[in-house]
Amino acid sequence: MNVVSSGQSRGESLRRLESEVGVLIRRIRRVIHERAEAVHPGLQPSSYLLLAWLAEEGPMRASRIAESFAIDKGAISRQLQHLVDLDLVTRTADPDDGRAMLVAASEEAVRRMADMGEHRRKWLDEQLADWSSAELSEFVDTLGRYNEALNS
């Protein structure tokens, strides 16, 4: 049996990892709902993730969004319409192909997302106040390594 330095077997560590990731997923779902509400009272949590990505990535065709999210074009179209209806996304003609449209987060949405990010980082800093900079950096590096390992 492979035993790690804390005295737990590798199997037990993997079970704990699954449990902690489950807690993290439940927390993330709750936080996404709260952030969506903070950006706009009518914003659906699933559309919040799309809006956040658009605010970061900039204007693009809906087909690229569908491809990037691996979601049906119809579902993306419905989410985009929801965001347009809330004035959080704009549509403009694609300068490379006048028949196609580009979608982008509106200036107001970008501002609201930036405010949300600043508030979120301030809150997170308060919650992790007893972590040293080295501990925080090590955790971020380890989490990045974990995410990279699961990408393959």
Chimera marker file (.cmm) of the C-alpha trace (Angstrom):
<marker_set name="trace">
<marker id="1" x="0.000" y="0.000" z="0.000" r="1" g="1" b="0" radius="0.5"/>
<marker id="2" x="1.339" y="3.407" z="-0.991" r="1" g="1" b="0" radius="0.5"/>
<marker id="3" x="1.360" y="5.652" z="2.113" r="1" g="1" b="0" radius="0.5"/>
<marker id="4" x="1.843" y="9.407" z="1.922" r="1" g="1" b="0" radius="0.5"/>
<marker id="5" x="3.781" y="11.432" z="4.483" r="1" g="1" b="0" radius="0.5"/>
<marker id="6" x="0.658" y="12.328" z="6.501" r="1" g="1" b="0" radius="0.5"/>
<marker id="7" x="0.097" y="8.650" z="7.216" r="1" g="1" b="0" radius="0.5"/>
<marker id="8" x="-2.873" y="8.335" z="4.856" r="1" g="1" b="0" radius="0.5"/>
<marker id="9" x="-2.882" y="5.861" z="2.037" r="1" g="1" b="0" radius="0.5"/>
<marker id="10" x="-2.977" y="7.205" z="-1.509" r="1" g="1" b="0" radius="0.5"/>
<marker id="11" x="-6.481" y="5.729" z="-1.857" r="1" g="1" b="0" radius="0.5"/>
<marker id="12" x="-7.680" y="7.585" z="1.243" r="1" g="1" b="0" radius="0.5"/>
<marker id="13" x="-6.116" y="10.803" z="-0.058" r="1" g="1" b="0" radius="0.5"/>
<marker id="14" x="-7.932" y="10.349" z="-3.373" r="1" g="1" b="0" radius="0.5"/>
<marker id="15" x="-11.233" y="9.795" z="-1.522" r="1" g="1" b="0" radius="0.5"/>
<marker id="16" x="-10.609" y="12.989" z="0.487" r="1" g="1" b="0" radius="0.5"/>
<marker id="17" x="-9.756" y="14.831" z="-2.733" r="1" g="1" b="0" radius="0.5"/>
<marker id="18" x="-13.080" y="13.761" z="-4.269" r="1" g="1" b="0" radius="0.5"/>
<marker id="19" x="-14.908" y="14.924" z="-1.158" r="1" g="1" b="0" radius="0.5"/>
<marker id="20" x="-13.154" y="18.309" z="-1.056" r="1" g="1" b="0" radius="0.5"/>
<marker id="21" x="-13.722" y="18.849" z="-4.787" r="1" g="1" b="0" radius="0.5"/>
<marker id="22" x="-17.407" y="18.092" z="-4.181" r="1" g="1" b="0" radius="0.5"/>
<marker id="23" x="-17.520" y="20.784" z="-1.482" r="1" g="1" b="0" radius="0.5"/>
<marker id="24" x="-15.756" y="23.167" z="-3.868" r="1" g="1" b="0" radius="0.5"/>
<marker id="25" x="-18.248" y="22.470" z="-6.662" r="1" g="1" b="0" radius="0.5"/>
<marker id="26" x="-21.223" y="23.124" z="-4.378" r="1" g="1" b="0" radius="0.5"/>
<marker id="27" x="-19.603" y="26.360" z="-3.168" r="1" g="1" b="0" radius="0.5"/>
<marker id="28" x="-18.860" y="27.461" z="-6.740" r="1" g="1" b="0" radius="0.5"/>
<marker id="29" x="-22.475" y="26.872" z="-7.789" r="1" g="1" b="0" radius="0.5"/>
<marker id="30" x="-23.701" y="29.015" z="-4.899" r="1" g="1" b="0" radius="0.5"/>
<marker id="31" x="-21.134" y="31.750" z="-5.581" r="1" g="1" b="0" radius="0.5"/>
<marker id="32" x="-21.967" y="31.868" z="-9.308" r="1" g="1" b="0" radius="0.5"/>
<marker id="33" x="-25.628" y="32.337" z="-8.427" r="1" g="1" b="0" radius="0.5"/>
<marker id="34" x="-24.732" y="35.160" z="-6.012" r="1" g="1" b="0" radius="0.5"/>
<marker id="35" x="-22.443" y="36.845" z="-8.554" r="1" g="1" b="0" radius="0.5"/>
<marker id="36" x="-25.041" y="36.612" z="-11.302" r="1" g="1" b="0" radius="0.5"/>
<marker id="37" x="-27.568" y="38.326" z="-9.024" r="1" g="1" b="0" radius="0.5"/>
<marker id="38" x="-25.034" y="41.025" z="-8.149" r="1" g="1" b="0" radius="0.5"/>
<marker id="39" x="-24.303" y="41.778" z="-11.811" r="1" g="1" b="0" radius="0.5"/>
<marker id="40" x="-27.999" y="41.917" z="-12.734" r="1" g="1" b="0" radius="0.5"/>
<marker id="41" x="-31.052" y="40.653" z="-10.815" r="1" g="1" b="0" radius="0.5"/>
<marker id="42" x="-32.370" y="38.817" z="-13.895" r="1" g="1" b="0" radius="0.5"/>
<marker id="43" x="-29.065" y="37.214" z="-14.907" r="1" g="1" b="0" radius="0.5"/>
<marker id="44" x="-29.162" y="33.414" z="-14.995" r="1" g="1" b="0" radius="0.5"/>
<marker id="45" x="-26.108" y="31.688" z="-13.456" r="1" g="1" b="0" radius="0.5"/>
<marker id="46" x="-25.356" y="29.785" z="-16.673" r="1" g="1" b="0" radius="0.5"/>
<marker id="47" x="-25.378" y="33.053" z="-18.600" r="1" g="1" b="0" radius="0.5"/>
<marker id="48" x="-23.094" y="34.660" z="-16.000" r="1" g="1" b="0" radius="0.5"/>
<marker id="49" x="-20.281" y="32.290" z="-16.956" r="1" g="1" b="0" radius="0.5"/>
<marker id="50" x="-20.747" y="33.113" z="-20.625" r="1" g="1" b="0" radius="0.5"/>
<marker id="51" x="-20.812" y="36.839" z="-19.869" r="1" g="1" b="0" radius="0.5"/>
<marker id="52" x="-17.651" y="36.618" z="-17.760" r="1" g="1" b="0" radius="0.5"/>
<marker id="53" x="-15.876" y="34.816" z="-20.595" r="1" g="1" b="0" radius="0.5"/>
<marker id="54" x="-17.060" y="37.353" z="-23.175" r="1" g="1" b="0" radius="0.5"/>
<marker id="55" x="-15.959" y="40.252" z="-20.960" r="1" g="1" b="0" radius="0.5"/>
<marker id="56" x="-12.494" y="38.696" z="-20.765" r="1" g="1" b="0" radius="0.5"/>
<marker id="57" x="-12.125" y="37.469" z="-24.357" r="1" g="1" b="0" radius="0.5"/>
<marker id="58" x="-13.762" y="40.313" z="-26.291" r="1" g="1" b="0" radius="0.5"/>
<marker id="59" x="-16.031" y="40.293" z="-29.340" r="1" g="1" b="0" radius="0.5"/>
<marker id="60" x="-16.544" y="37.028" z="-31.222" r="1" g="1" b="0" radius="0.5"/>
<marker id="61" x="-19.003" y="35.034" z="-33.263" r="1" g="1" b="0" radius="0.5"/>
<marker id="62" x="-21.557" y="32.889" z="-31.477" r="1" g="1" b="0" radius="0.5"/>
<marker id="63" x="-20.182" y="29.848" z="-33.323" r="1" g="1" b="0" radius="0.5"/>
<marker id="64" x="-16.819" y="30.317" z="-31.596" r="1" g="1" b="0" radius="0.5"/>
<marker id="65" x="-18.561" y="30.496" z="-28.214" r="1" g="1" b="0" radius="0.5"/>
<marker id="66" x="-20.462" y="27.281" z="-28.927" r="1" g="1" b="0" radius="0.5"/>
<marker id="67" x="-17.218" y="25.592" z="-29.955" r="1" g="1" b="0" radius="0.5"/>
<marker id="68" x="-15.282" y="26.866" z="-26.934" r="1" g="1" b="0" radius="0.5"/>
<marker id="69" x="-17.975" y="25.820" z="-24.461" r="1" g="1" b="0" radius="0.5"/>
<marker id="70" x="-18.805" y="22.602" z="-26.358" r="1" g="1" b="0" radius="0.5"/>
<marker id="71" x="-22.469" y="23.590" z="-26.205" r="1" g="1" b="0" radius="0.5"/>
<marker id="72" x="-25.128" y="23.389" z="-28.908" r="1" g="1" b="0" radius="0.5"/>
<marker id="73" x="-25.411" y="26.580" z="-30.996" r="1" g="1" b="0" radius="0.5"/>
<marker id="74" x="-29.103" y="26.822" z="-30.140" r="1" g="1" b="0" radius="0.5"/>
<marker id="75" x="-28.362" y="26.875" z="-26.405" r="1" g="1" b="0" radius="0.5"/>
<marker id="76" x="-25.707" y="29.549" z="-26.917" r="1" g="1" b="0" radius="0.5"/>
<marker id="77" x="-28.133" y="31.557" z="-29.025" r="1" g="1" b="0" radius="0.5"/>
<marker id="78" x="-30.746" y="31.453" z="-26.239" r="1" g="1" b="0" radius="0.5"/>
<marker id="79" x="-28.189" y="32.505" z="-23.612" r="1" g="1" b="0" radius="0.5"/>
<marker id="80" x="-26.950" y="35.342" z="-25.815" r="1" g="1" b="0" radius="0.5"/>
<marker id="81" x="-30.512" y="36.550" z="-26.388" r="1" g="1" b="0" radius="0.5"/>
<marker id="82" x="-31.048" y="36.534" z="-22.613" r="1" g="1" b="0" radius="0.5"/>
<marker id="83" x="-27.902" y="38.671" z="-22.214" r="1" g="1" b="0" radius="0.5"/>
<marker id="84" x="-28.949" y="41.028" z="-25.029" r="1" g="1" b="0" radius="0.5"/>
<marker id="85" x="-32.387" y="41.428" z="-23.411" r="1" g="1" b="0" radius="0.5"/>
<marker id="86" x="-30.646" y="42.477" z="-20.176" r="1" g="1" b="0" radius="0.5"/>
<marker id="87" x="-28.422" y="44.950" z="-22.091" r="1" g="1" b="0" radius="0.5"/>
<marker id="88" x="-25.343" y="43.026" z="-21.012" r="1" g="1" b="0" radius="0.5"/>
<marker id="89" x="-24.306" y="41.938" z="-24.520" r="1" g="1" b="0" radius="0.5"/>
<marker id="90" x="-24.249" y="43.842" z="-27.798" r="1" g="1" b="0" radius="0.5"/>
<marker id="91" x="-24.348" y="42.547" z="-31.365" r="1" g="1" b="0" radius="0.5"/>
<marker id="92" x="-22.477" y="44.191" z="-34.250" r="1" g="1" b="0" radius="0.5"/>
<marker id="93" x="-21.772" y="43.218" z="-37.833" r="1" g="1" b="0" radius="0.5"/>
<marker id="94" x="-18.533" y="41.274" z="-38.292" r="1" g="1" b="0" radius="0.5"/>
<marker id="95" x="-16.194" y="43.563" z="-40.261" r="1" g="1" b="0" radius="0.5"/>
<marker id="96" x="-14.675" y="40.501" z="-41.954" r="1" g="1" b="0" radius="0.5"/>
<marker id="97" x="-18.060" y="39.131" z="-43.053" r="1" g="1" b="0" radius="0.5"/>
<marker id="98" x="-21.050" y="41.478" z="-43.057" r="1" g="1" b="0" radius="0.5"/>
<marker id="99" x="-23.442" y="38.520" z="-42.996" r="1" g="1" b="0" radius="0.5"/>
<marker id="100" x="-22.114" y="37.385" z="-39.609" r="1" g="1" b="0" radius="0.5"/>
<marker id="101" x="-22.541" y="39.049" z="-36.229" r="1" g="1" b="0" radius="0.5"/>
<marker id="102" x="-20.086" y="39.575" z="-33.402" r="1" g="1" b="0" radius="0.5"/>
<marker id="103" x="-21.260" y="39.536" z="-29.813" r="1" g="1" b="0" radius="0.5"/>
<marker id="104" x="-19.497" y="41.363" z="-27.015" r="1" g="1" b="0" radius="0.5"/>
<marker id="105" x="-20.074" y="42.205" z="-23.389" r="1" g="1" b="0" radius="0.5"/>
<marker id="106" x="-21.520" y="45.713" z="-23.163" r="1" g="1" b="0" radius="0.5"/>
<marker id="107" x="-19.472" y="48.472" z="-21.527" r="1" g="1" b="0" radius="0.5"/>
<marker id="108" x="-21.829" y="48.341" z="-18.562" r="1" g="1" b="0" radius="0.5"/>
<marker id="109" x="-21.399" y="44.573" z="-18.256" r="1" g="1" b="0" radius="0.5"/>
<marker id="110" x="-17.606" y="44.909" z="-18.387" r="1" g="1" b="0" radius="0.5"/>
<marker id="111" x="-17.771" y="47.547" z="-15.642" r="1" g="1" b="0" radius="0.5"/>
<marker id="112" x="-20.057" y="45.403" z="-13.490" r="1" g="1" b="0" radius="0.5"/>
<marker id="113" x="-17.839" y="42.333" z="-13.990" r="1" g="1" b="0" radius="0.5"/>
<marker id="114" x="-14.727" y="44.357" z="-13.045" r="1" g="1" b="0" radius="0.5"/>
<marker id="115" x="-16.468" y="45.636" z="-9.907" r="1" g="1" b="0" radius="0.5"/>
<marker id="116" x="-17.504" y="42.069" z="-9.078" r="1" g="1" b="0" radius="0.5"/>
<marker id="117" x="-13.924" y="40.829" z="-9.531" r="1" g="1" b="0" radius="0.5"/>
<marker id="118" x="-12.512" y="43.535" z="-7.290" r="1" g="1" b="0" radius="0.5"/>
<marker id="119" x="-15.105" y="42.792" z="-4.604" r="1" g="1" b="0" radius="0.5"/>
<marker id="120" x="-14.494" y="39.040" z="-4.938" r="1" g="1" b="0" radius="0.5"/>
<marker id="121" x="-10.705" y="39.376" z="-4.558" r="1" g="1" b="0" radius="0.5"/>
<marker id="122" x="-11.106" y="41.681" z="-1.537" r="1" g="1" b="0" radius="0.5"/>
<marker id="123" x="-13.458" y="39.173" z="0.126" r="1" g="1" b="0" radius="0.5"/>
<marker id="124" x="-11.132" y="36.269" z="-0.703" r="1" g="1" b="0" radius="0.5"/>
<marker id="125" x="-8.161" y="38.152" z="0.718" r="1" g="1" b="0" radius="0.5"/>
<marker id="126" x="-10.094" y="38.659" z="3.967" r="1" g="1" b="0" radius="0.5"/>
<marker id="127" x="-11.045" y="34.965" z="4.153" r="1" g="1" b="0" radius="0.5"/>
<marker id="128" x="-7.440" y="33.883" z="3.583" r="1" g="1" b="0" radius="0.5"/>
<marker id="129" x="-5.863" y="36.569" z="5.783" r="1" g="1" b="0" radius="0.5"/>
<marker id="130" x="-4.091" y="33.977" z="7.938" r="1" g="1" b="0" radius="0.5"/>
<marker id="131" x="-2.412" y="32.381" z="4.887" r="1" g="1" b="0" radius="0.5"/>
<marker id="132" x="1.071" y="33.637" z="4.147" r="1" g="1" b="0" radius="0.5"/>
<marker id="133" x="1.894" y="34.836" z="0.641" r="1" g="1" b="0" radius="0.5"/>
<marker id="134" x="4.046" y="31.720" z="0.224" r="1" g="1" b="0" radius="0.5"/>
<marker id="135" x="1.176" y="29.415" z="1.282" r="1" g="1" b="0" radius="0.5"/>
<marker id="136" x="-1.222" y="31.149" z="-1.093" r="1" g="1" b="0" radius="0.5"/>
<marker id="137" x="1.270" y="30.939" z="-3.956" r="1" g="1" b="0" radius="0.5"/>
<marker id="138" x="1.935" y="27.251" z="-3.270" r="1" g="1" b="0" radius="0.5"/>
<marker id="139" x="-1.804" y="26.495" z="-3.206" r="1" g="1" b="0" radius="0.5"/>
<marker id="140" x="-2.372" y="28.351" z="-6.490" r="1" g="1" b="0" radius="0.5"/>
<marker id="141" x="0.538" y="26.496" z="-8.102" r="1" g="1" b="0" radius="0.5"/>
<marker id="142" x="-0.754" y="23.142" z="-6.842" r="1" g="1" b="0" radius="0.5"/>
<marker id="143" x="-4.309" y="23.889" z="-7.986" r="1" g="1" b="0" radius="0.5"/>
<marker id="144" x="-2.971" y="24.879" z="-11.402" r="1" g="1" b="0" radius="0.5"/>
<marker id="145" x="-0.999" y="21.647" z="-11.584" r="1" g="1" b="0" radius="0.5"/>
<marker id="146" x="-4.136" y="19.682" z="-10.604" r="1" g="1" b="0" radius="0.5"/>
<marker id="147" x="-6.210" y="21.423" z="-13.289" r="1" g="1" b="0" radius="0.5"/>
<marker id="148" x="-3.502" y="20.847" z="-15.896" r="1" g="1" b="0" radius="0.5"/>
<marker id="149" x="-3.313" y="17.147" z="-15.018" r="1" g="1" b="0" radius="0.5"/>
<marker id="150" x="-7.062" y="16.802" z="-15.557" r="1" g="1" b="0" radius="0.5"/>
<marker id="151" x="-6.961" y="18.578" z="-18.945" r="1" g="1" b="0" radius="0.5"/>
<marker id="152" x="-5.434" y="15.568" z="-20.662" r="1" g="1" b="0" radius="0.5"/>
<link id1="1" id2="2" r="1" g="1" b="0" radius="0.2"/>
<link id1="2" id2="3" r="1" g="1" b="0" radius="0.2"/>
<link id1="3" id2="4" r="1" g="1" b="0" radius="0.2"/>
<link id1="4" id2="5" r="1" g="1" b="0" radius="0.2"/>
<link id1="5" id2="6" r="1" g="1" b="0" radius="0.2"/>
<link id1="6" id2="7" r="1" g="1" b="0" radius="0.2"/>
<link id1="7" id2="8" r="1" g="1" b="0" radius="0.2"/>
<link id1="8" id2="9" r="1" g="1" b="0" radius="0.2"/>
<link id1="9" id2="10" r="1" g="1" b="0" radius="0.2"/>
<link id1="10" id2="11" r="1" g="1" b="0" radius="0.2"/>
<link id1="11" id2="12" r="1" g="1" b="0" radius="0.2"/>
<link id1="12" id2="13" r="1" g="1" b="0" radius="0.2"/>
<link id1="13" id2="14" r="1" g="1" b="0" radius="0.2"/>
<link id1="14" id2="15" r="1" g="1" b="0" radius="0.2"/>
<link id1="15" id2="16" r="1" g="1" b="0" radius="0.2"/>
<link id1="16" id2="17" r="1" g="1" b="0" radius="0.2"/>
<link id1="17" id2="18" r="1" g="1" b="0" radius="0.2"/>
<link id1="18" id2="19" r="1" g="1" b="0" radius="0.2"/>
<link id1="19" id2="20" r="1" g="1" b="0" radius="0.2"/>
<link id1="20" id2="21" r="1" g="1" b="0" radius="0.2"/>
<link id1="21" id2="22" r="1" g="1" b="0" radius="0.2"/>
<link id1="22" id2="23" r="1" g="1" b="0" radius="0.2"/>
<link id1="23" id2="24" r="1" g="1" b="0" radius="0.2"/>
<link id1="24" id2="25" r="1" g="1" b="0" radius="0.2"/>
<link id1="25" id2="26" r="1" g="1" b="0" radius="0.2"/>
<link id1="26" id2="27" r="1" g="1" b="0" radius="0.2"/>
<link id1="27" id2="28" r="1" g="1" b="0" radius="0.2"/>
<link id1="28" id2="29" r="1" g="1" b="0" radius="0.2"/>
<link id1="29" id2="30" r="1" g="1" b="0" radius="0.2"/>
<link id1="30" id2="31" r="1" g="1" b="0" radius="0.2"/>
<link id1="31" id2="32" r="1" g="1" b="0" radius="0.2"/>
<link id1="32" id2="33" r="1" g="1" b="0" radius="0.2"/>
<link id1="33" id2="34" r="1" g="1" b="0" radius="0.2"/>
<link id1="34" id2="35" r="1" g="1" b="0" radius="0.2"/>
<link id1="35" id2="36" r="1" g="1" b="0" radius="0.2"/>
<link id1="36" id2="37" r="1" g="1" b="0" radius="0.2"/>
<link id1="37" id2="38" r="1" g="1" b="0" radius="0.2"/>
<link id1="38" id2="39" r="1" g="1" b="0" radius="0.2"/>
<link id1="39" id2="40" r="1" g="1" b="0" radius="0.2"/>
<link id1="40" id2="41" r="1" g="1" b="0" radius="0.2"/>
<link id1="41" id2="42" r="1" g="1" b="0" radius="0.2"/>
<link id1="42" id2="43" r="1" g="1" b="0" radius="0.2"/>
<link id1="43" id2="44" r="1" g="1" b="0" radius="0.2"/>
<link id1="44" id2="45" r="1" g="1" b="0" radius="0.2"/>
<link id1="45" id2="46" r="1" g="1" b="0" radius="0.2"/>
<link id1="46" id2="47" r="1" g="1" b="0" radius="0.2"/>
<link id1="47" id2="48" r="1" g="1" b="0" radius="0.2"/>
<link id1="48" id2="49" r="1" g="1" b="0" radius="0.2"/>
<link id1="49" id2="50" r="1" g="1" b="0" radius="0.2"/>
<link id1="50" id2="51" r="1" g="1" b="0" radius="0.2"/>
<link id1="51" id2="52" r="1" g="1" b="0" radius="0.2"/>
<link id1="52" id2="53" r="1" g="1" b="0" radius="0.2"/>
<link id1="53" id2="54" r="1" g="1" b="0" radius="0.2"/>
<link id1="54" id2="55" r="1" g="1" b="0" radius="0.2"/>
<link id1="55" id2="56" r="1" g="1" b="0" radius="0.2"/>
<link id1="56" id2="57" r="1" g="1" b="0" radius="0.2"/>
<link id1="57" id2="58" r="1" g="1" b="0" radius="0.2"/>
<link id1="58" id2="59" r="1" g="1" b="0" radius="0.2"/>
<link id1="59" id2="60" r="1" g="1" b="0" radius="0.2"/>
<link id1="60" id2="61" r="1" g="1" b="0" radius="0.2"/>
<link id1="61" id2="62" r="1" g="1" b="0" radius="0.2"/>
<link id1="62" id2="63" r="1" g="1" b="0" radius="0.2"/>
<link id1="63" id2="64" r="1" g="1" b="0" radius="0.2"/>
<link id1="64" id2="65" r="1" g="1" b="0" radius="0.2"/>
<link id1="65" id2="66" r="1" g="1" b="0" radius="0.2"/>
<link id1="66" id2="67" r="1" g="1" b="0" radius="0.2"/>
<link id1="67" id2="68" r="1" g="1" b="0" radius="0.2"/>
<link id1="68" id2="69" r="1" g="1" b="0" radius="0.2"/>
<link id1="69" id2="70" r="1" g="1" b="0" radius="0.2"/>
<link id1="70" id2="71" r="1" g="1" b="0" radius="0.2"/>
<link id1="71" id2="72" r="1" g="1" b="0" radius="0.2"/>
<link id1="72" id2="73" r="1" g="1" b="0" radius="0.2"/>
<link id1="73" id2="74" r="1" g="1" b="0" radius="0.2"/>
<link id1="74" id2="75" r="1" g="1" b="0" radius="0.2"/>
<link id1="75" id2="76" r="1" g="1" b="0" radius="0.2"/>
<link id1="76" id2="77" r="1" g="1" b="0" radius="0.2"/>
<link id1="77" id2="78" r="1" g="1" b="0" radius="0.2"/>
<link id1="78" id2="79" r="1" g="1" b="0" radius="0.2"/>
<link id1="79" id2="80" r="1" g="1" b="0" radius="0.2"/>
<link id1="80" id2="81" r="1" g="1" b="0" radius="0.2"/>
<link id1="81" id2="82" r="1" g="1" b="0" radius="0.2"/>
<link id1="82" id2="83" r="1" g="1" b="0" radius="0.2"/>
<link id1="83" id2="84" r="1" g="1" b="0" radius="0.2"/>
<link id1="84" id2="85" r="1" g="1" b="0" radius="0.2"/>
<link id1="85" id2="86" r="1" g="1" b="0" radius="0.2"/>
<link id1="86" id2="87" r="1" g="1" b="0" radius="0.2"/>
<link id1="87" id2="88" r="1" g="1" b="0" radius="0.2"/>
<link id1="88" id2="89" r="1" g="1" b="0" radius="0.2"/>
<link id1="89" id2="90" r="1" g="1" b="0" radius="0.2"/>
<link id1="90" id2="91" r="1" g="1" b="0" radius="0.2"/>
<link id1="91" id2="92" r="1" g="1" b="0" radius="0.2"/>
<link id1="92" id2="93" r="1" g="1" b="0" radius="0.2"/>
<link id1="93" id2="94" r="1" g="1" b="0" radius="0.2"/>
<link id1="94" id2="95" r="1" g="1" b="0" radius="0.2"/>
<link id1="95" id2="96" r="1" g="1" b="0" radius="0.2"/>
<link id1="96" id2="97" r="1" g="1" b="0" radius="0.2"/>
<link id1="97" id2="98" r="1" g="1" b="0" radius="0.2"/>
<link id1="98" id2="99" r="1" g="1" b="0" radius="0.2"/>
<link id1="99" id2="100" r="1" g="1" b="0" radius="0.2"/>
<link id1="100" id2="101" r="1" g="1" b="0" radius="0.2"/>
<link id1="101" id2="102" r="1" g="1" b="0" radius="0.2"/>
<link id1="102" id2="103" r="1" g="1" b="0" radius="0.2"/>
<link id1="103" id2="104" r="1" g="1" b="0" radius="0.2"/>
<link id1="104" id2="105" r="1" g="1" b="0" radius="0.2"/>
<link id1="105" id2="106" r="1" g="1" b="0" radius="0.2"/>
<link id1="106" id2="107" r="1" g="1" b="0" radius="0.2"/>
<link id1="107" id2="108" r="1" g="1" b="0" radius="0.2"/>
<link id1="108" id2="109" r="1" g="1" b="0" radius="0.2"/>
<link id1="109" id2="110" r="1" g="1" b="0" radius="0.2"/>
<link id1="110" id2="111" r="1" g="1" b="0" radius="0.2"/>
<link id1="111" id2="112" r="1" g="1" b="0" radius="0.2"/>
<link id1="112" id2="113" r="1" g="1" b="0" radius="0.2"/>
<link id1="113" id2="114" r="1" g="1" b="0" radius="0.2"/>
<link id1="114" id2="115" r="1" g="1" b="0" radius="0.2"/>
<link id1="115" id2="116" r="1" g="1" b="0" radius="0.2"/>
<link id1="116" id2="117" r="1" g="1" b="0" radius="0.2"/>
<link id1="117" id2="118" r="1" g="1" b="0" radius="0.2"/>
<link id1="118" id2="119" r="1" g="1" b="0" radius="0.2"/>
<link id1="119" id2="120" r="1" g="1" b="0" radius="0.2"/>
<link id1="120" id2="121" r="1" g="1" b="0" radius="0.2"/>
<link id1="121" id2="122" r="1" g="1" b="0" radius="0.2"/>
<link id1="122" id2="123" r="1" g="1" b="0" radius="0.2"/>
<link id1="123" id2="124" r="1" g="1" b="0" radius="0.2"/>
<link id1="124" id2="125" r="1" g="1" b="0" radius="0.2"/>
<link id1="125" id2="126" r="1" g="1" b="0" radius="0.2"/>
<link id1="126" id2="127" r="1" g="1" b="0" radius="0.2"/>
<link id1="127" id2="128" r="1" g="1" b="0" radius="0.2"/>
<link id1="128" id2="129" r="1" g="1" b="0" radius="0.2"/>
<link id1="129" id2="130" r="1" g="1" b="0" radius="0.2"/>
<link id1="130" id2="131" r="1" g="1" b="0" radius="0.2"/>
<link id1="131" id2="132" r="1" g="1" b="0" radius="0.2"/>
<link id1="132" id2="133" r="1" g="1" b="0" radius="0.2"/>
<link id1="133" id2="134" r="1" g="1" b="0" radius="0.2"/>
<link id1="134" id2="135" r="1" g="1" b="0" radius="0.2"/>
<link id1="135" id2="136" r="1" g="1" b="0" radius="0.2"/>
<link id1="136" id2="137" r="1" g="1" b="0" radius="0.2"/>
<link id1="137" id2="138" r="1" g="1" b="0" radius="0.2"/>
<link id1="138" id2="139" r="1" g="1" b="0" radius="0.2"/>
<link id1="139" id2="140" r="1" g="1" b="0" radius="0.2"/>
<link id1="140" id2="141" r="1" g="1" b="0" radius="0.2"/>
<link id1="141" id2="142" r="1" g="1" b="0" radius="0.2"/>
<link id1="142" id2="143" r="1" g="1" b="0" radius="0.2"/>
<link id1="143" id2="144" r="1" g="1" b="0" radius="0.2"/>
<link id1="144" id2="145" r="1" g="1" b="0" radius="0.2"/>
<link id1="145" id2="146" r="1" g="1" b="0" radius="0.2"/>
<link id1="146" id2="147" r="1" g="1" b="0" radius="0.2"/>
<link id1="147" id2="148" r="1" g="1" b="0" radius="0.2"/>
<link id1="148" id2="149" r="1" g="1" b="0" radius="0.2"/>
<link id1="149" id2="150" r="1" g="1" b="0" radius="0.2"/>
<link id1="150" id2="151" r="1" g="1" b="0" radius="0.2"/>
<link id1="151" id2="152" r="1" g="1" b="0" radius="0.2"/>
</marker_set>
